[in-house]
Amino acid sequence: MYEVLDDTAAQTILAIESGDSIRRVAQHLHTPYETVRQAVNRLENAGYVSYDD
């Protein structure tokens, strides 16, 4: 079963602040950029967050 809110996605939701870049969130979480980017993309597709490129 596919889940939108895995551990990385949940941590991203809790760590993100308005205006943060994906790189900044990744650094804050000490998580690879690509992992956070994929989580943000899943969250955006599910309607939890939105971001500007």
mmCIF file as Biopython writes it, N, C-alpha, C and O atoms, coordinates in Angstrom:
data_model
#
loop_
_atom_site.group_PDB
_atom_site.id
_atom_site.type_symbol
_atom_site.label_atom_id
_atom_site.label_alt_id
_atom_site.label_comp_id
_atom_site.label_asym_id
_atom_site.label_entity_id
_atom_site.label_seq_id
_atom_site.pdbx_PDB_ins_code
_atom_site.Cartn_x
_atom_site.Cartn_y
_atom_site.Cartn_z
_atom_site.occupancy
_atom_site.B_iso_or_equiv
_atom_site.auth_seq_id
_atom_site.auth_asym_id
_atom_site.pdbx_PDB_model_num
ATOM 1   N N  . MET A ? 1  ? 0.840  -1.180 0.000  1.0 0.0 1  A 1 
ATOM 2   C CA . MET A ? 1  ? 0.000  0.000  0.000  1.0 0.0 1  A 1 
ATOM 3   C C  . MET A ? 1  ? 0.885  1.244  0.000  1.0 0.0 1  A 1 
ATOM 4   O O  . MET A ? 1  ? 1.876  1.305  0.728  1.0 0.0 1  A 1 
ATOM 5   N N  . TYR A ? 2  ? 0.535  2.214  -0.799 1.0 0.0 2  A 1 
ATOM 6   C CA . TYR A ? 2  ? 1.303  3.442  -0.937 1.0 0.0 2  A 1 
ATOM 7   C C  . TYR A ? 2  ? 0.831  4.452  0.101  1.0 0.0 2  A 1 
ATOM 8   O O  . TYR A ? 2  ? -0.360 4.752  0.192  1.0 0.0 2  A 1 
ATOM 9   N N  . GLU A ? 3  ? 1.757  4.963  0.867  1.0 0.0 3  A 1 
ATOM 10  C CA . GLU A ? 3  ? 1.416  5.937  1.897  1.0 0.0 3  A 1 
ATOM 11  C C  . GLU A ? 3  ? 2.107  7.266  1.607  1.0 0.0 3  A 1 
ATOM 12  O O  . GLU A ? 3  ? 3.303  7.295  1.313  1.0 0.0 3  A 1 
ATOM 13  N N  . VAL A ? 4  ? 1.370  8.348  1.686  1.0 0.0 4  A 1 
ATOM 14  C CA . VAL A ? 4  ? 1.935  9.675  1.453  1.0 0.0 4  A 1 
ATOM 15  C C  . VAL A ? 4  ? 2.776  10.105 2.645  1.0 0.0 4  A 1 
ATOM 16  O O  . VAL A ? 4  ? 3.841  10.697 2.468  1.0 0.0 4  A 1 
ATOM 17  N N  . LEU A ? 5  ? 2.315  9.815  3.857  1.0 0.0 5  A 1 
ATOM 18  C CA . LEU A ? 5  ? 3.003  10.282 5.059  1.0 0.0 5  A 1 
ATOM 19  C C  . LEU A ? 5  ? 3.925  9.217  5.640  1.0 0.0 5  A 1 
ATOM 20  O O  . LEU A ? 5  ? 3.606  8.584  6.646  1.0 0.0 5  A 1 
ATOM 21  N N  . ASP A ? 6  ? 5.071  9.030  4.992  1.0 0.0 6  A 1 
ATOM 22  C CA . ASP A ? 6  ? 6.097  8.186  5.576  1.0 0.0 6  A 1 
ATOM 23  C C  . ASP A ? 6  ? 6.873  9.033  6.597  1.0 0.0 6  A 1 
ATOM 24  O O  . ASP A ? 6  ? 6.506  10.180 6.851  1.0 0.0 6  A 1 
ATOM 25  N N  . ASP A ? 7  ? 7.923  8.484  7.171  1.0 0.0 7  A 1 
ATOM 26  C CA . ASP A ? 7  ? 8.672  9.213  8.204  1.0 0.0 7  A 1 
ATOM 27  C C  . ASP A ? 7  ? 9.226  10.537 7.687  1.0 0.0 7  A 1 
ATOM 28  O O  . ASP A ? 7  ? 9.127  11.563 8.360  1.0 0.0 7  A 1 
ATOM 29  N N  . THR A ? 8  ? 9.809  10.511 6.489  1.0 0.0 8  A 1 
ATOM 30  C CA . THR A ? 8  ? 10.399 11.735 5.942  1.0 0.0 8  A 1 
ATOM 31  C C  . THR A ? 8  ? 9.339  12.785 5.668  1.0 0.0 8  A 1 
ATOM 32  O O  . THR A ? 8  ? 9.548  13.964 5.957  1.0 0.0 8  A 1 
ATOM 33  N N  . ALA A ? 9  ? 8.214  12.380 5.120  1.0 0.0 9  A 1 
ATOM 34  C CA . ALA A ? 9  ? 7.135  13.330 4.834  1.0 0.0 9  A 1 
ATOM 35  C C  . ALA A ? 9  ? 6.599  13.938 6.129  1.0 0.0 9  A 1 
ATOM 36  O O  . ALA A ? 9  ? 6.347  15.142 6.187  1.0 0.0 9  A 1 
ATOM 37  N N  . ALA A ? 10 ? 6.425  13.134 7.149  1.0 0.0 10 A 1 
ATOM 38  C CA . ALA A ? 10 ? 5.931  13.645 8.429  1.0 0.0 10 A 1 
ATOM 39  C C  . ALA A ? 10 ? 6.929  14.630 9.040  1.0 0.0 10 A 1 
ATOM 40  O O  . ALA A ? 10 ? 6.530  15.678 9.547  1.0 0.0 10 A 1 
ATOM 41  N N  . GLN A ? 11 ? 8.216  14.303 8.997  1.0 0.0 11 A 1 
ATOM 42  C CA . GLN A ? 11 ? 9.233  15.214 9.518  1.0 0.0 11 A 1 
ATOM 43  C C  . GLN A ? 11 ? 9.266  16.503 8.712  1.0 0.0 11 A 1 
ATOM 44  O O  . GLN A ? 11 ? 9.466  17.582 9.269  1.0 0.0 11 A 1 
ATOM 45  N N  . THR A ? 12 ? 9.071  16.393 7.400  1.0 0.0 12 A 1 
ATOM 46  C CA . THR A ? 12 ? 9.067  17.573 6.539  1.0 0.0 12 A 1 
ATOM 47  C C  . THR A ? 12 ? 7.920  18.496 6.906  1.0 0.0 12 A 1 
ATOM 48  O O  . THR A ? 12 ? 8.105  19.709 7.004  1.0 0.0 12 A 1 
ATOM 49  N N  . ILE A ? 13 ? 6.730  17.931 7.110  1.0 0.0 13 A 1 
ATOM 50  C CA . ILE A ? 13 ? 5.563  18.735 7.498  1.0 0.0 13 A 1 
ATOM 51  C C  . ILE A ? 13 ? 5.850  19.497 8.787  1.0 0.0 13 A 1 
ATOM 52  O O  . ILE A ? 13 ? 5.493  20.668 8.913  1.0 0.0 13 A 1 
ATOM 53  N N  . LEU A ? 14 ? 6.489  18.837 9.737  1.0 0.0 14 A 1 
ATOM 54  C CA . LEU A ? 14 ? 6.764  19.471 11.024 1.0 0.0 14 A 1 
ATOM 55  C C  . LEU A ? 14 ? 7.886  20.503 10.945 1.0 0.0 14 A 1 
ATOM 56  O O  . LEU A ? 14 ? 7.892  21.468 11.710 1.0 0.0 14 A 1 
ATOM 57  N N  . ALA A ? 15 ? 8.840  20.311 10.025 1.0 0.0 15 A 1 
ATOM 58  C CA . ALA A ? 15 ? 10.010 21.184 9.966  1.0 0.0 15 A 1 
ATOM 59  C C  . ALA A ? 15 ? 9.845  22.370 9.035  1.0 0.0 15 A 1 
ATOM 60  O O  . ALA A ? 15 ? 10.543 23.373 9.187  1.0 0.0 15 A 1 
ATOM 61  N N  . ILE A ? 16 ? 8.946  22.279 8.085  1.0 0.0 16 A 1 
ATOM 62  C CA . ILE A ? 16 ? 8.854  23.302 7.045  1.0 0.0 16 A 1 
ATOM 63  C C  . ILE A ? 16 ? 8.241  24.590 7.584  1.0 0.0 16 A 1 
ATOM 64  O O  . ILE A ? 16 ? 7.308  24.567 8.386  1.0 0.0 16 A 1 
ATOM 65  N N  . GLU A ? 17 ? 8.787  25.706 7.127  1.0 0.0 17 A 1 
ATOM 66  C CA . GLU A ? 17 ? 8.246  27.023 7.439  1.0 0.0 17 A 1 
ATOM 67  C C  . GLU A ? 17 ? 8.041  27.757 6.125  1.0 0.0 17 A 1 
ATOM 68  O O  . GLU A ? 17 ? 8.717  27.465 5.138  1.0 0.0 17 A 1 
ATOM 69  N N  . SER A ? 18 ? 7.135  28.686 6.103  1.0 0.0 18 A 1 
ATOM 70  C CA . SER A ? 18 ? 6.865  29.447 4.894  1.0 0.0 18 A 1 
ATOM 71  C C  . SER A ? 18 ? 8.146  30.088 4.377  1.0 0.0 18 A 1 
ATOM 72  O O  . SER A ? 18 ? 8.874  30.733 5.132  1.0 0.0 18 A 1 
ATOM 73  N N  . GLY A ? 19 ? 8.415  29.911 3.098  1.0 0.0 19 A 1 
ATOM 74  C CA . GLY A ? 19 ? 9.598  30.497 2.478  1.0 0.0 19 A 1 
ATOM 75  C C  . GLY A ? 19 ? 10.815 29.599 2.478  1.0 0.0 19 A 1 
ATOM 76  O O  . GLY A ? 19 ? 11.815 29.927 1.840  1.0 0.0 19 A 1 
ATOM 77  N N  . ASP A ? 20 ? 10.762 28.475 3.172  1.0 0.0 20 A 1 
ATOM 78  C CA . ASP A ? 20 ? 11.892 27.553 3.183  1.0 0.0 20 A 1 
ATOM 79  C C  . ASP A ? 20 ? 12.064 26.883 1.835  1.0 0.0 20 A 1 
ATOM 80  O O  . ASP A ? 20 ? 11.089 26.569 1.153  1.0 0.0 20 A 1 
ATOM 81  N N  . SER A ? 21 ? 13.307 26.670 1.461  1.0 0.0 21 A 1 
ATOM 82  C CA . SER A ? 21 ? 13.595 25.878 0.264  1.0 0.0 21 A 1 
ATOM 83  C C  . SER A ? 21 ? 13.689 24.414 0.673  1.0 0.0 21 A 1 
ATOM 84  O O  . SER A ? 21 ? 13.826 24.089 1.852  1.0 0.0 21 A 1 
ATOM 85  N N  . ILE A ? 22 ? 13.613 23.548 -0.316 1.0 0.0 22 A 1 
ATOM 86  C CA . ILE A ? 22 ? 13.751 22.121 -0.040 1.0 0.0 22 A 1 
ATOM 87  C C  . ILE A ? 22 ? 15.146 21.852 0.534  1.0 0.0 22 A 1 
ATOM 88  O O  . ILE A ? 22 ? 15.300 21.039 1.445  1.0 0.0 22 A 1 
ATOM 89  N N  . ARG A ? 23 ? 16.144 22.529 0.003  1.0 0.0 23 A 1 
ATOM 90  C CA . ARG A ? 23 ? 17.514 22.343 0.501  1.0 0.0 23 A 1 
ATOM 91  C C  . ARG A ? 23 ? 17.611 22.726 1.979  1.0 0.0 23 A 1 
ATOM 92  O O  . ARG A ? 23 ? 18.257 22.028 2.760  1.0 0.0 23 A 1 
ATOM 93  N N  . ARG A ? 24 ? 16.977 23.824 2.358  1.0 0.0 24 A 1 
ATOM 94  C CA . ARG A ? 24 ? 17.025 24.277 3.754  1.0 0.0 24 A 1 
ATOM 95  C C  . ARG A ? 24 ? 16.350 23.254 4.677  1.0 0.0 24 A 1 
ATOM 96  O O  . ARG A ? 24 ? 16.862 22.961 5.758  1.0 0.0 24 A 1 
ATOM 97  N N  . VAL A ? 25 ? 15.214 22.719 4.256  1.0 0.0 25 A 1 
ATOM 98  C CA . VAL A ? 25 ? 14.524 21.706 5.059  1.0 0.0 25 A 1 
ATOM 99  C C  . VAL A ? 25 ? 15.383 20.449 5.170  1.0 0.0 25 A 1 
ATOM 100 O O  . VAL A ? 25 ? 15.486 19.857 6.244  1.0 0.0 25 A 1 
ATOM 101 N N  . ALA A ? 26 ? 15.998 20.046 4.065  1.0 0.0 26 A 1 
ATOM 102 C CA . ALA A ? 26 ? 16.862 18.864 4.074  1.0 0.0 26 A 1 
ATOM 103 C C  . ALA A ? 26 ? 18.028 19.054 5.044  1.0 0.0 26 A 1 
ATOM 104 O O  . ALA A ? 26 ? 18.376 18.139 5.790  1.0 0.0 26 A 1 
ATOM 105 N N  . GLN A ? 27 ? 18.626 20.241 5.031  1.0 0.0 27 A 1 
ATOM 106 C CA . GLN A ? 27 ? 19.729 20.513 5.952  1.0 0.0 27 A 1 
ATOM 107 C C  . GLN A ? 27 ? 19.254 20.497 7.395  1.0 0.0 27 A 1 
ATOM 108 O O  . GLN A ? 27 ? 19.946 19.983 8.274  1.0 0.0 27 A 1 
ATOM 109 N N  . HIS A ? 28 ? 18.086 21.052 7.642  1.0 0.0 28 A 1 
ATOM 110 C CA . HIS A ? 28 ? 17.528 21.074 8.999  1.0 0.0 28 A 1 
ATOM 111 C C  . HIS A ? 28 ? 17.270 19.652 9.509  1.0 0.0 28 A 1 
ATOM 112 O O  . HIS A ? 28 ? 17.497 19.353 10.682 1.0 0.0 28 A 1 
ATOM 113 N N  . LEU A ? 29 ? 16.800 18.792 8.626  1.0 0.0 29 A 1 
ATOM 114 C CA . LEU A ? 29 ? 16.482 17.412 9.008  1.0 0.0 29 A 1 
ATOM 115 C C  . LEU A ? 29 ? 17.693 16.477 8.940  1.0 0.0 29 A 1 
ATOM 116 O O  . LEU A ? 29 ? 17.612 15.322 9.356  1.0 0.0 29 A 1 
ATOM 117 N N  . HIS A ? 30 ? 18.814 16.980 8.416  1.0 0.0 30 A 1 
ATOM 118 C CA . HIS A ? 30 ? 19.998 16.133 8.203  1.0 0.0 30 A 1 
ATOM 119 C C  . HIS A ? 30 ? 19.644 14.925 7.347  1.0 0.0 30 A 1 
ATOM 120 O O  . HIS A ? 30 ? 20.014 13.790 7.647  1.0 0.0 30 A 1 
ATOM 121 N N  . THR A ? 31 ? 18.917 15.208 6.274  1.0 0.0 31 A 1 
ATOM 122 C CA . THR A ? 31 ? 18.419 14.191 5.356  1.0 0.0 31 A 1 
ATOM 123 C C  . THR A ? 31 ? 18.844 14.591 3.946  1.0 0.0 31 A 1 
ATOM 124 O O  . THR A ? 31 ? 18.860 15.779 3.624  1.0 0.0 31 A 1 
ATOM 125 N N  . PRO A ? 32 ? 19.191 13.611 3.093  1.0 0.0 32 A 1 
ATOM 126 C CA . PRO A ? 32 ? 19.587 13.958 1.723  1.0 0.0 32 A 1 
ATOM 127 C C  . PRO A ? 32 ? 18.515 14.769 0.992  1.0 0.0 32 A 1 
ATOM 128 O O  . PRO A ? 32 ? 17.318 14.529 1.148  1.0 0.0 32 A 1 
ATOM 129 N N  . TYR A ? 33 ? 18.972 15.727 0.197  1.0 0.0 33 A 1 
ATOM 130 C CA . TYR A ? 33 ? 18.084 16.612 -0.560 1.0 0.0 33 A 1 
ATOM 131 C C  . TYR A ? 33 ? 17.065 15.819 -1.377 1.0 0.0 33 A 1 
ATOM 132 O O  . TYR A ? 33 ? 15.873 16.126 -1.351 1.0 0.0 33 A 1 
ATOM 133 N N  . GLU A ? 34 ? 17.522 14.820 -2.087 1.0 0.0 34 A 1 
ATOM 134 C CA . GLU A ? 34 ? 16.639 14.060 -2.982 1.0 0.0 34 A 1 
ATOM 135 C C  . GLU A ? 34 ? 15.518 13.365 -2.202 1.0 0.0 34 A 1 
ATOM 136 O O  . GLU A ? 34 ? 14.388 13.286 -2.684 1.0 0.0 34 A 1 
ATOM 137 N N  . THR A ? 35 ? 15.815 12.875 -1.032 1.0 0.0 35 A 1 
ATOM 138 C CA . THR A ? 35 ? 14.808 12.222 -0.195 1.0 0.0 35 A 1 
ATOM 139 C C  . THR A ? 35 ? 13.723 13.212 0.206  1.0 0.0 35 A 1 
ATOM 140 O O  . THR A ? 35 ? 12.535 12.895 0.146  1.0 0.0 35 A 1 
ATOM 141 N N  . VAL A ? 36 ? 14.128 14.407 0.614  1.0 0.0 36 A 1 
ATOM 142 C CA . VAL A ? 36 ? 13.165 15.438 1.015  1.0 0.0 36 A 1 
ATOM 143 C C  . VAL A ? 36 ? 12.381 15.926 -0.204 1.0 0.0 36 A 1 
ATOM 144 O O  . VAL A ? 36 ? 11.176 16.155 -0.108 1.0 0.0 36 A 1 
ATOM 145 N N  . ARG A ? 37 ? 13.049 16.087 -1.342 1.0 0.0 37 A 1 
ATOM 146 C CA . ARG A ? 37 ? 12.373 16.536 -2.559 1.0 0.0 37 A 1 
ATOM 147 C C  . ARG A ? 37 ? 11.273 15.560 -2.950 1.0 0.0 37 A 1 
ATOM 148 O O  . ARG A ? 37 ? 10.170 15.977 -3.303 1.0 0.0 37 A 1 
ATOM 149 N N  . GLN A ? 38 ? 11.561 14.276 -2.890 1.0 0.0 38 A 1 
ATOM 150 C CA . GLN A ? 38 ? 10.548 13.275 -3.224 1.0 0.0 38 A 1 
ATOM 151 C C  . GLN A ? 38 ? 9.378  13.332 -2.240 1.0 0.0 38 A 1 
ATOM 152 O O  . GLN A ? 38 ? 8.222  13.194 -2.641 1.0 0.0 38 A 1 
ATOM 153 N N  . ALA A ? 39 ? 9.670  13.533 -0.969 1.0 0.0 39 A 1 
ATOM 154 C CA . ALA A ? 39 ? 8.609  13.644 0.039  1.0 0.0 39 A 1 
ATOM 155 C C  . ALA A ? 39 ? 7.749  14.879 -0.223 1.0 0.0 39 A 1 
ATOM 156 O O  . ALA A ? 39 ? 6.523  14.812 -0.130 1.0 0.0 39 A 1 
ATOM 157 N N  . VAL A ? 40 ? 8.384  16.001 -0.549 1.0 0.0 40 A 1 
ATOM 158 C CA . VAL A ? 40 ? 7.646  17.234 -0.832 1.0 0.0 40 A 1 
ATOM 159 C C  . VAL A ? 40 ? 6.773  17.055 -2.071 1.0 0.0 40 A 1 
ATOM 160 O O  . VAL A ? 40 ? 5.636  17.525 -2.104 1.0 0.0 40 A 1 
ATOM 161 N N  . ASN A ? 41 ? 7.297  16.382 -3.079 1.0 0.0 41 A 1 
ATOM 162 C CA . ASN A ? 41 ? 6.497  16.131 -4.282 1.0 0.0 41 A 1 
ATOM 163 C C  . ASN A ? 41 ? 5.263  15.290 -3.960 1.0 0.0 41 A 1 
ATOM 164 O O  . ASN A ? 41 ? 4.176  15.574 -4.462 1.0 0.0 41 A 1 
ATOM 165 N N  . ARG A ? 42 ? 5.420  14.259 -3.129 1.0 0.0 42 A 1 
ATOM 166 C CA . ARG A ? 42 ? 4.269  13.434 -2.728 1.0 0.0 42 A 1 
ATOM 167 C C  . ARG A ? 42 ? 3.273  14.258 -1.934 1.0 0.0 42 A 1 
ATOM 168 O O  . ARG A ? 42 ? 2.065  14.140 -2.138 1.0 0.0 42 A 1 
ATOM 169 N N  . LEU A ? 43 ? 3.770  15.094 -1.028 1.0 0.0 43 A 1 
ATOM 170 C CA . LEU A ? 43 ? 2.891  15.939 -0.219 1.0 0.0 43 A 1 
ATOM 171 C C  . LEU A ? 43 ? 2.153  16.959 -1.075 1.0 0.0 43 A 1 
ATOM 172 O O  . LEU A ? 43 ? 0.977  17.238 -0.843 1.0 0.0 43 A 1 
ATOM 173 N N  . GLU A ? 44 ? 2.841  17.508 -2.055 1.0 0.0 44 A 1 
ATOM 174 C CA . GLU A ? 44 ? 2.187  18.471 -2.942 1.0 0.0 44 A 1 
ATOM 175 C C  . GLU A ? 44 ? 1.111  17.787 -3.783 1.0 0.0 44 A 1 
ATOM 176 O O  . GLU A ? 44 ? 0.018  18.329 -3.949 1.0 0.0 44 A 1 
ATOM 177 N N  . ASN A ? 45 ? 1.406  16.614 -4.308 1.0 0.0 45 A 1 
ATOM 178 C CA . ASN A ? 45 ? 0.417  15.875 -5.106 1.0 0.0 45 A 1 
ATOM 179 C C  . ASN A ? 45 ? -0.815 15.514 -4.280 1.0 0.0 45 A 1 
ATOM 180 O O  . ASN A ? 45 ? -1.923 15.446 -4.810 1.0 0.0 45 A 1 
ATOM 181 N N  . ALA A ? 46 ? -0.620 15.284 -2.977 1.0 0.0 46 A 1 
ATOM 182 C CA . ALA A ? 46 ? -1.729 14.941 -2.097 1.0 0.0 46 A 1 
ATOM 183 C C  . ALA A ? 46 ? -2.450 16.188 -1.579 1.0 0.0 46 A 1 
ATOM 184 O O  . ALA A ? 46 ? -3.499 16.070 -0.944 1.0 0.0 46 A 1 
ATOM 185 N N  . GLY A ? 47 ? -1.901 17.391 -1.841 1.0 0.0 47 A 1 
ATOM 186 C CA . GLY A ? 47 ? -2.557 18.619 -1.436 1.0 0.0 47 A 1 
ATOM 187 C C  . GLY A ? 47 ? -2.180 19.125 -0.055 1.0 0.0 47 A 1 
ATOM 188 O O  . GLY A ? 47 ? -2.825 20.043 0.452  1.0 0.0 47 A 1 
ATOM 189 N N  . TYR A ? 48 ? -1.149 18.552 0.573  1.0 0.0 48 A 1 
ATOM 190 C CA . TYR A ? 48 ? -0.751 18.987 1.913  1.0 0.0 48 A 1 
ATOM 191 C C  . TYR A ? 48 ? 0.087  20.261 1.890  1.0 0.0 48 A 1 
ATOM 192 O O  . TYR A ? 48 ? -0.032 21.091 2.791  1.0 0.0 48 A 1 
ATOM 193 N N  . VAL A ? 49 ? 0.924  20.427 0.882  1.0 0.0 49 A 1 
ATOM 194 C CA . VAL A ? 49 ? 1.782  21.600 0.762  1.0 0.0 49 A 1 
ATOM 195 C C  . VAL A ? 49 ? 1.783  22.076 -0.681 1.0 0.0 49 A 1 
ATOM 196 O O  . VAL A ? 49 ? 1.380  21.356 -1.594 1.0 0.0 49 A 1 
ATOM 197 N N  . SER A ? 50 ? 2.241  23.296 -0.863 1.0 0.0 50 A 1 
ATOM 198 C CA . SER A ? 50 ? 2.465  23.797 -2.218 1.0 0.0 50 A 1 
ATOM 199 C C  . SER A ? 50 ? 3.751  24.589 -2.181 1.0 0.0 50 A 1 
ATOM 200 O O  . SER A ? 50 ? 4.074  25.222 -1.177 1.0 0.0 50 A 1 
ATOM 201 N N  . TYR A ? 51 ? 4.478  24.552 -3.270 1.0 0.0 51 A 1 
ATOM 202 C CA . TYR A ? 51 ? 5.734  25.295 -3.304 1.0 0.0 51 A 1 
ATOM 203 C C  . TYR A ? 51 ? 5.944  25.860 -4.693 1.0 0.0 51 A 1 
ATOM 204 O O  . TYR A ? 51 ? 5.413  25.361 -5.686 1.0 0.0 51 A 1 
ATOM 205 N N  . ASP A ? 52 ? 6.741  26.926 -4.728 1.0 0.0 52 A 1 
ATOM 206 C CA . ASP A ? 52 ? 7.117  27.550 -5.989 1.0 0.0 52 A 1 
ATOM 207 C C  . ASP A ? 52 ? 8.459  26.977 -6.403 1.0 0.0 52 A 1 
ATOM 208 O O  . ASP A ? 52 ? 9.334  26.768 -5.563 1.0 0.0 52 A 1 
ATOM 209 N N  . ASP A ? 53 ? 8.623  26.722 -7.683 1.0 0.0 53 A 1 
ATOM 210 C CA . ASP A ? 53 ? 9.904  26.177 -8.155 1.0 0.0 53 A 1 
ATOM 211 C C  . ASP A ? 53 ? 10.959 27.174 -8.016 1.0 0.0 53 A 1 
ATOM 212 O O  . ASP A ? 53 ? 12.111 26.906 -8.359 1.0 0.0 53 A 1 
#
